[in-house]
């Protein structure tokens, strides 16, 4: 009697182990999903930091004309009224060794 009970329990244990390792929602799948969660949390943190920087820049542009002026100068090449723009061009170096 005990022998059959041990056999049944052994078969059940093997069946449960099979489901644990190879069935739906197995351990490998859980580990893969946990790794994906870690990656997503890192990406979310980077995006949150970028959003904070952009928000600070937007607030600065709304409140500070100096930042707006600096951006216009650097990105668009704008100058103030009564300013003179000088562009320095380096002479081309001759190519060839002779």
Secondary structure as GFF3:
##gff-version 3
##sequence-region A 1 98
A	DSSP	alpha_helix	2	22	.	.	.	ID=ss1
A	DSSP	alpha_helix	27	63	.	.	.	ID=ss2
A	DSSP	alpha_helix	65	76	.	.	.	ID=ss3
###
